[in-house]
């Protein structure tokens, strides 16, 4: 009995063992699949092969017509630079500077137009290997160049460190006609402290004027810059040099000449400091040939342009012959000019009888000797002189009437339109 039962039991037990073995195998397969799909955080992966050591140049080899303000760079990849030498076609060395890690070199001296530059660079790879490379490029040669002068509206150069009035208008004068005004204006910058809202106005193709929306505050510092070197300004014209000037705004000198009262009231930083009787333009016109000459003092906001003591005044300079009915040529003392076409506040003792109640001049503002001398000594370029209540045509921009335009009109004169 025993021999017949045991095999049966063994047969019954062997079936579950085979099933259990199958289950274990299945789990093993599942585990194997799971392990294969899970990233191994502790396994090492072979690194990519590094780029071979090299030296590169910008601009590239034999580049032509390179802008002289374009970046120039020598760069070592998988290596360090040991020496860089840059010379122009005459052998002049161009100085440069290396980054702290000795991987990049750049010139520190400005490049010129129409030059050929050669770069010799040496480097060392991590394994000690030596690298040597040579490259060259040439800069463009403009067909024409222009430079900028910063002046007042009298065309006198703004003096670096000078002091000017609260109505000072900056003129950027180009010595060549600018066809791409927007490109030129993008390179013009005025910085003030305290900051003010200001804008450029193109009077013509060679002159852009800049003024703030309101008069400067006394003590304002102003810096005007023209960064035009290497910049294309249209029709083959390029900037020749960068220009910069800084100046300071002095006290607020504002004078009001009222033709209704025939008086000039002068304010210093808002305080009335002097009242001066005057005789202004007699009014009407005089016709000489085809030219009609106004004898009014135009109403509007002027600024002081310059002054002289004495000044020779000649009516023929504005079309009125000195030998004509109203012509003259005289030497005048203590003359302070406020218009391009020759309106002055000046001494004229011959009209003292009329000053304060009758207009007798050709357009100037006559003063007695004491007042003319005082005003002459008080005034600086850029001081404000406002003429009110006179007849005839108003002051025009071309006469030194920058402040007669509204702010919207002024901004419309910019070549850079708001987005």
WONOR-V285357 format. One record per residue. N is the residue number from 1. RES is the residue in three letters. OMEGA is omega as a letter, one per 20 degrees, with the letter a starting at -180 (none if undefined). D_CENTER is the distance of its C-alpha to the mean C-alpha in Angstrom with 1 decimal. Layout:
n=N res=RES omega=OMEGA d_center=D_CENTER
n=N res=RES omega=OMEGA d_center=D_CENTER
This chain:
n=1 res=UNK omega=a d_center=116.6
n=2 res=UNK omega=a d_center=114.2
n=3 res=UNK omega=r d_center=113.5
n=4 res=UNK omega=a d_center=113.0
n=5 res=UNK omega=a d_center=110.6
n=6 res=UNK omega=r d_center=108.3
n=7 res=UNK omega=r d_center=107.0
n=8 res=UNK omega=r d_center=106.2
n=9 res=UNK omega=r d_center=104.3
n=10 res=UNK omega=r d_center=102.4
n=11 res=UNK omega=a d_center=101.6
n=12 res=UNK omega=a d_center=100.3
n=13 res=UNK omega=a d_center=98.2
n=14 res=UNK omega=a d_center=96.8
n=15 res=UNK omega=r d_center=95.2
n=16 res=UNK omega=r d_center=93.0
n=17 res=UNK omega=r d_center=92.0
n=18 res=UNK omega=r d_center=90.9
n=19 res=UNK omega=r d_center=88.9
n=20 res=UNK omega=r d_center=87.3
n=21 res=UNK omega=r d_center=86.5
n=22 res=UNK omega=r d_center=84.9
n=23 res=UNK omega=r d_center=82.8
n=24 res=UNK omega=r d_center=81.7
n=25 res=UNK omega=r d_center=80.7
n=26 res=UNK omega=r d_center=78.7
n=27 res=UNK omega=r d_center=76.9
n=28 res=UNK omega=r d_center=76.2
n=29 res=UNK omega=r d_center=74.7
n=30 res=UNK omega=a d_center=72.5
n=31 res=UNK omega=r d_center=71.4
n=32 res=UNK omega=r d_center=70.6
n=33 res=UNK omega=a d_center=68.6
n=34 res=UNK omega=r d_center=66.7
n=35 res=UNK omega=a d_center=66.0
n=36 res=UNK omega=a d_center=64.7
n=37 res=UNK omega=a d_center=62.2
n=38 res=UNK omega=r d_center=60.9
n=39 res=UNK omega=r d_center=58.0
n=40 res=UNK omega=a d_center=59.4
n=41 res=UNK omega=a d_center=57.3
n=42 res=UNK omega=r d_center=59.3
n=43 res=UNK omega=r d_center=59.5
n=44 res=UNK omega=r d_center=57.4
n=45 res=UNK omega=a d_center=55.4
n=46 res=UNK omega=a d_center=54.7
n=47 res=UNK omega=r d_center=51.0
n=48 res=UNK omega=r d_center=49.1
n=49 res=UNK omega=a d_center=49.1
n=50 res=UNK omega=r d_center=45.8
n=51 res=UNK omega=a d_center=43.5
n=52 res=UNK omega=r d_center=44.6
n=53 res=UNK omega=a d_center=42.6
n=54 res=UNK omega=r d_center=40.1
n=55 res=UNK omega=a d_center=37.0
n=56 res=UNK omega=a d_center=34.2
n=57 res=UNK omega=r d_center=31.2
n=58 res=UNK omega=j d_center=27.9
n=59 res=UNK omega=a d_center=27.3
n=60 res=UNK omega=a d_center=31.0
n=61 res=UNK omega=r d_center=33.7
n=62 res=UNK omega=r d_center=33.3
n=63 res=UNK omega=a d_center=30.0
n=64 res=UNK omega=r d_center=28.8
n=65 res=UNK omega=r d_center=25.5
n=66 res=UNK omega=r d_center=23.5
n=67 res=UNK omega=a d_center=19.7
n=68 res=UNK omega=r d_center=19.2
n=69 res=UNK omega=r d_center=16.5
n=70 res=UNK omega=a d_center=18.9
n=71 res=UNK omega=r d_center=20.7
n=72 res=UNK omega=a d_center=23.9
n=73 res=UNK omega=r d_center=26.7
n=74 res=UNK omega=a d_center=30.4
n=75 res=UNK omega=r d_center=32.2
n=76 res=UNK omega=r d_center=35.8
n=77 res=UNK omega=a d_center=37.6
n=78 res=UNK omega=a d_center=40.8
n=79 res=UNK omega=r d_center=40.6
n=80 res=UNK omega=r d_center=38.7
n=81 res=UNK omega=r d_center=37.1
n=82 res=UNK omega=r d_center=39.0
n=83 res=UNK omega=r d_center=37.1
n=84 res=UNK omega=r d_center=34.2
n=85 res=UNK omega=r d_center=33.8
n=86 res=UNK omega=r d_center=31.1
n=87 res=UNK omega=r d_center=31.5
n=88 res=UNK omega=a d_center=30.3
n=89 res=UNK omega=r d_center=32.9
n=90 res=UNK omega=a d_center=33.9
n=91 res=UNK omega=r d_center=34.5
n=92 res=UNK omega=a d_center=31.6
n=93 res=UNK omega=r d_center=31.1
n=94 res=UNK omega=a d_center=27.7
n=95 res=UNK omega=r d_center=27.5
n=96 res=UNK omega=a d_center=27.0
n=97 res=UNK omega=a d_center=27.7
n=98 res=UNK omega=r d_center=30.1
n=99 res=UNK omega=a d_center=30.0
n=100 res=UNK omega=a d_center=32.7
n=101 res=UNK omega=r d_center=35.0
n=102 res=UNK omega=r d_center=34.8
n=103 res=UNK omega=a d_center=33.9
n=104 res=UNK omega=r d_center=30.4
n=105 res=UNK omega=r d_center=29.0
n=106 res=UNK omega=r d_center=25.5
n=107 res=UNK omega=r d_center=24.4
n=108 res=UNK omega=r d_center=22.4
n=109 res=UNK omega=r d_center=21.8
n=110 res=UNK omega=r d_center=19.3
n=111 res=UNK omega=a d_center=21.1
n=112 res=UNK omega=r d_center=21.5
n=113 res=UNK omega=r d_center=22.0
n=114 res=UNK omega=r d_center=25.7
n=115 res=UNK omega=r d_center=27.2
n=116 res=UNK omega=a d_center=29.8
n=117 res=UNK omega=r d_center=29.7
n=118 res=UNK omega=a d_center=32.7
n=119 res=UNK omega=r d_center=32.9
n=120 res=UNK omega=a d_center=36.3
n=121 res=UNK omega=r d_center=36.5
n=122 res=UNK omega=r d_center=39.6
n=123 res=UNK omega=r d_center=40.4
n=124 res=UNK omega=r d_center=43.3
n=125 res=UNK omega=a d_center=44.6
n=126 res=UNK omega=a d_center=46.2
n=127 res=UNK omega=r d_center=49.6
n=128 res=UNK omega=r d_center=48.9
n=129 res=UNK omega=a d_center=48.3
n=130 res=UNK omega=r d_center=46.1
n=131 res=UNK omega=r d_center=43.2
n=132 res=UNK omega=a d_center=41.8
n=133 res=UNK omega=r d_center=39.3
n=134 res=UNK omega=r d_center=37.6
n=135 res=UNK omega=r d_center=34.7
n=136 res=UNK omega=r d_center=32.6
n=137 res=UNK omega=r d_center=29.8
n=138 res=UNK omega=a d_center=28.0
n=139 res=UNK omega=a d_center=24.5
n=140 res=UNK omega=r d_center=23.7
n=141 res=UNK omega=a d_center=24.2
n=142 res=UNK omega=r d_center=22.0
n=143 res=UNK omega=r d_center=24.0
n=144 res=UNK omega=r d_center=21.4
n=145 res=UNK omega=r d_center=18.2
n=146 res=UNK omega=r d_center=15.6
n=147 res=UNK omega=a d_center=13.6
n=148 res=UNK omega=r d_center=11.3
n=149 res=UNK omega=r d_center=12.8
n=150 res=UNK omega=a d_center=11.5
n=151 res=UNK omega=r d_center=14.6
n=152 res=UNK omega=r d_center=16.4
n=153 res=UNK omega=r d_center=18.2
n=154 res=UNK omega=a d_center=21.0
n=155 res=UNK omega=r d_center=19.1
n=156 res=UNK omega=a d_center=19.8
n=157 res=UNK omega=r d_center=17.2
n=158 res=UNK omega=a d_center=15.6
n=159 res=UNK omega=r d_center=17.6
n=160 res=UNK omega=a d_center=16.4
n=161 res=UNK omega=a d_center=18.4
n=162 res=UNK omega=r d_center=19.5
n=163 res=UNK omega=a d_center=20.7
n=164 res=UNK omega=a d_center=19.9
n=165 res=UNK omega=a d_center=21.3
n=166 res=UNK omega=r d_center=20.4
n=167 res=UNK omega=a d_center=19.6
n=168 res=UNK omega=r d_center=17.0
n=169 res=UNK omega=r d_center=14.8
n=170 res=UNK omega=r d_center=11.7
n=171 res=UNK omega=r d_center=12.1
n=172 res=UNK omega=a d_center=9.9
n=173 res=UNK omega=r d_center=13.1
n=174 res=UNK omega=a d_center=13.6
n=175 res=UNK omega=r d_center=17.0
n=176 res=UNK omega=r d_center=17.9
n=177 res=UNK omega=a d_center=18.1
n=178 res=UNK omega=r d_center=15.6
n=179 res=UNK omega=r d_center=17.6
n=180 res=UNK omega=a d_center=15.2
n=181 res=UNK omega=a d_center=12.8
n=182 res=UNK omega=r d_center=11.7
n=183 res=UNK omega=r d_center=10.9
n=184 res=UNK omega=a d_center=8.9
n=185 res=UNK omega=r d_center=7.0
n=186 res=UNK omega=a d_center=6.4
n=187 res=UNK omega=r d_center=4.7
n=188 res=UNK omega=a d_center=2.4
n=189 res=UNK omega=r d_center=1.9
n=190 res=UNK omega=r d_center=5.6
n=191 res=UNK omega=r d_center=8.3
n=192 res=UNK omega=r d_center=11.9
n=193 res=UNK omega=j d_center=15.4
n=194 res=UNK omega=a d_center=17.1
n=195 res=UNK omega=r d_center=14.6
n=196 res=UNK omega=r d_center=14.6
n=197 res=UNK omega=a d_center=14.0
n=198 res=UNK omega=a d_center=11.7
n=199 res=UNK omega=r d_center=10.6
n=200 res=UNK omega=r d_center=9.9
n=201 res=UNK omega=a d_center=13.2
n=202 res=UNK omega=r d_center=14.1
n=203 res=UNK omega=r d_center=17.0
n=204 res=UNK omega=a d_center=18.0
n=205 res=UNK omega=a d_center=17.1
n=206 res=UNK omega=a d_center=15.6
n=207 res=UNK omega=r d_center=14.0
n=208 res=UNK omega=r d_center=11.4
n=209 res=UNK omega=r d_center=12.0
n=210 res=UNK omega=r d_center=10.4
n=211 res=UNK omega=r d_center=13.1
n=212 res=UNK omega=r d_center=14.3
n=213 res=UNK omega=r d_center=17.2
n=214 res=UNK omega=r d_center=19.6
n=215 res=UNK omega=r d_center=19.9
n=216 res=UNK omega=r d_center=18.4
n=217 res=UNK omega=r d_center=21.1
n=218 res=UNK omega=r d_center=22.6
n=219 res=UNK omega=r d_center=21.4
n=220 res=UNK omega=r d_center=17.8
n=221 res=UNK omega=a d_center=15.5
n=222 res=UNK omega=r d_center=12.0
n=223 res=UNK omega=r d_center=9.3
n=224 res=UNK omega=a d_center=6.6
n=225 res=UNK omega=r d_center=4.9
n=226 res=UNK omega=a d_center=5.1
n=227 res=UNK omega=a d_center=6.6
n=228 res=UNK omega=a d_center=9.0
n=229 res=UNK omega=r d_center=12.3
n=230 res=UNK omega=a d_center=14.6
n=231 res=UNK omega=r d_center=12.7
n=232 res=UNK omega=a d_center=15.2
n=233 res=UNK omega=r d_center=14.2
n=234 res=UNK omega=r d_center=17.7
n=235 res=UNK omega=r d_center=21.2
n=236 res=UNK omega=a d_center=21.1
n=237 res=UNK omega=r d_center=18.1
n=238 res=UNK omega=r d_center=15.9
n=239 res=UNK omega=a d_center=13.2
n=240 res=UNK omega=a d_center=15.2
n=241 res=UNK omega=r d_center=13.3
n=242 res=UNK omega=a d_center=10.2
n=243 res=UNK omega=a d_center=9.7
n=244 res=UNK omega=r d_center=9.2
n=245 res=UNK omega=r d_center=11.2
n=246 res=UNK omega=r d_center=12.7
n=247 res=UNK omega=a d_center=15.3
n=248 res=UNK omega=r d_center=17.7
n=249 res=UNK omega=a d_center=19.1
n=250 res=UNK omega=a d_center=22.9
n=251 res=UNK omega=a d_center=25.7
n=252 res=UNK omega=r d_center=25.7
n=253 res=UNK omega=r d_center=27.5
n=254 res=UNK omega=r d_center=28.3
n=255 res=UNK omega=r d_center=31.1
n=256 res=UNK omega=r d_center=33.0
n=257 res=UNK omega=a d_center=35.2
n=258 res=UNK omega=a d_center=37.7
n=259 res=UNK omega=r d_center=39.9
n=260 res=UNK omega=a d_center=42.3
n=261 res=UNK omega=a d_center=43.3
n=262 res=UNK omega=a d_center=42.2
n=263 res=UNK omega=r d_center=40.6
n=264 res=UNK omega=r d_center=37.3
n=265 res=UNK omega=a d_center=36.6
n=266 res=UNK omega=a d_center=34.1
n=267 res=UNK omega=r d_center=32.7
n=268 res=UNK omega=a d_center=31.2
n=269 res=UNK omega=r d_center=29.6
n=270 res=UNK omega=a d_center=31.7
n=271 res=UNK omega=r d_center=34.9
n=272 res=UNK omega=a d_center=36.8
n=273 res=UNK omega=r d_center=37.3
n=274 res=UNK omega=r d_center=38.7
n=275 res=UNK omega=a d_center=40.2
n=276 res=UNK omega=r d_center=40.7
n=277 res=UNK omega=a d_center=42.9
n=278 res=UNK omega=r d_center=41.3
n=279 res=UNK omega=a d_center=42.4
n=280 res=UNK omega=a d_center=39.8
n=281 res=UNK omega=a d_center=39.9
n=282 res=UNK omega=r d_center=43.5
n=283 res=UNK omega=a d_center=42.6
n=284 res=UNK omega=a d_center=43.7
n=285 res=UNK omega=r d_center=42.8
n=286 res=UNK omega=a d_center=44.1
n=287 res=UNK omega=r d_center=44.5
n=288 res=UNK omega=a d_center=44.5
n=289 res=UNK omega=r d_center=45.3
n=290 res=UNK omega=a d_center=43.0
n=291 res=UNK omega=r d_center=40.4
n=292 res=UNK omega=a d_center=40.6
n=293 res=UNK omega=r d_center=39.1
n=294 res=UNK omega=r d_center=38.4
n=295 res=UNK omega=r d_center=39.9
n=296 res=UNK omega=r d_center=38.2
n=297 res=UNK omega=a d_center=35.5
n=298 res=UNK omega=r d_center=33.1
n=299 res=UNK omega=r d_center=32.3
n=300 res=UNK omega=a d_center=28.8
n=301 res=UNK omega=r d_center=26.1
n=302 res=UNK omega=r d_center=25.2
n=303 res=UNK omega=r d_center=23.4
n=304 res=UNK omega=r d_center=24.8
n=305 res=UNK omega=a d_center=23.6
n=306 res=UNK omega=a d_center=25.9
n=307 res=UNK omega=r d_center=29.6
n=308 res=UNK omega=r d_center=32.5
n=309 res=UNK omega=j d_center=36.1
n=310 res=UNK omega=r d_center=37.8
n=311 res=UNK omega=r d_center=36.2
n=312 res=UNK omega=a d_center=38.2
n=313 res=UNK omega=a d_center=38.0
n=314 res=UNK omega=a d_center=39.2
n=315 res=UNK omega=a d_center=39.7
n=316 res=UNK omega=r d_center=39.7
n=317 res=UNK omega=r d_center=35.9
n=318 res=UNK omega=r d_center=35.6
n=319 res=UNK omega=a d_center=38.6
n=320 res=UNK omega=a d_center=41.5
n=321 res=UNK omega=a d_center=43.9
n=322 res=UNK omega=r d_center=45.0
n=323 res=UNK omega=r d_center=48.6
n=324 res=UNK omega=a d_center=48.3
n=325 res=UNK omega=a d_center=49.7
n=326 res=UNK omega=a d_center=46.6
n=327 res=UNK omega=r d_center=45.1
n=328 res=UNK omega=r d_center=44.4
n=329 res=UNK omega=a d_center=43.1
n=330 res=UNK omega=r d_center=43.0
n=331 res=UNK omega=a d_center=41.7
n=332 res=UNK omega=r d_center=40.1
n=333 res=UNK omega=r d_center=39.5
n=334 res=UNK omega=a d_center=36.8
n=335 res=UNK omega=r d_center=34.4
n=336 res=UNK omega=a d_center=31.1
n=337 res=UNK omega=r d_center=29.1
n=338 res=UNK omega=r d_center=27.3
n=339 res=UNK omega=a d_center=27.1
n=340 res=UNK omega=a d_center=26.0
n=341 res=UNK omega=r d_center=29.6
n=342 res=UNK omega=r d_center=31.2
n=343 res=UNK omega=a d_center=32.1
n=344 res=UNK omega=q d_center=32.8
n=345 res=UNK omega=a d_center=34.4
n=346 res=UNK omega=r d_center=37.1
n=347 res=UNK omega=r d_center=40.6
n=348 res=UNK omega=a d_center=43.4
n=349 res=UNK omega=a d_center=46.8
n=350 res=UNK omega=a d_center=48.5
n=351 res=UNK omega=r d_center=47.2
n=352 res=UNK omega=r d_center=47.8
n=353 res=UNK omega=a d_center=50.7
n=354 res=UNK omega=a d_center=48.4
n=355 res=UNK omega=a d_center=45.6
n=356 res=UNK omega=a d_center=45.6
n=357 res=UNK omega=a d_center=47.6
n=358 res=UNK omega=r d_center=47.3
n=359 res=UNK omega=a d_center=44.4
n=360 res=UNK omega=a d_center=45.2
n=361 res=UNK omega=r d_center=42.0
n=362 res=UNK omega=a d_center=40.2
n=363 res=UNK omega=r d_center=37.1
n=364 res=UNK omega=r d_center=36.4
n=365 res=UNK omega=a d_center=37.2
n=366 res=UNK omega=r d_center=40.2
n=367 res=UNK omega=r d_center=40.9
n=368 res=UNK omega=a d_center=43.7
n=369 res=UNK omega=a d_center=43.4
n=370 res=UNK omega=a d_center=42.9
n=371 res=UNK omega=a d_center=40.3
n=372 res=UNK omega=r d_center=38.4
n=373 res=UNK omega=a d_center=38.4
n=374 res=UNK omega=a d_center=37.4
n=375 res=UNK omega=r d_center=34.4
n=376 res=UNK omega=a d_center=33.3
n=377 res=UNK omega=a d_center=33.3
n=378 res=UNK omega=a d_center=31.8
n=379 res=UNK omega=r d_center=28.7
n=380 res=UNK omega=r d_center=25.3
n=381 res=UNK omega=a d_center=22.4
n=382 res=UNK omega=r d_center=20.7
n=383 res=UNK omega=a d_center=24.0
n=384 res=UNK omega=r d_center=25.1
n=385 res=UNK omega=a d_center=28.2
n=386 res=UNK omega=r d_center=29.5
n=387 res=UNK omega=a d_center=32.4
n=388 res=UNK omega=r d_center=34.7
n=389 res=UNK omega=r d_center=37.8
n=390 res=UNK omega=r d_center=38.0
n=391 res=UNK omega=r d_center=39.2
n=392 res=UNK omega=a d_center=37.9
n=393 res=UNK omega=r d_center=34.7
n=394 res=UNK omega=r d_center=31.6
n=395 res=UNK omega=a d_center=28.7
n=396 res=UNK omega=r d_center=26.4
n=397 res=UNK omega=a d_center=22.7
n=398 res=UNK omega=r d_center=23.5
n=399 res=UNK omega=a d_center=25.5
n=400 res=UNK omega=a d_center=22.7
n=401 res=UNK omega=a d_center=23.0
n=402 res=UNK omega=a d_center=19.5
n=403 res=UNK omega=r d_center=21.1
n=404 res=UNK omega=r d_center=24.0
n=405 res=UNK omega=r d_center=22.2
n=406 res=UNK omega=a d_center=22.6
n=407 res=UNK omega=r d_center=19.7
n=408 res=UNK omega=r d_center=20.7
n=409 res=UNK omega=a d_center=20.8
n=410 res=UNK omega=a d_center=17.4
n=411 res=UNK omega=r d_center=15.8
n=412 res=UNK omega=r d_center=17.9
n=413 res=UNK omega=r d_center=16.0
n=414 res=UNK omega=r d_center=12.9
n=415 res=UNK omega=r d_center=13.1
n=416 res=UNK omega=a d_center=12.4
n=417 res=UNK omega=r d_center=15.7
n=418 res=UNK omega=r d_center=16.7
n=419 res=UNK omega=none d_center=18.9
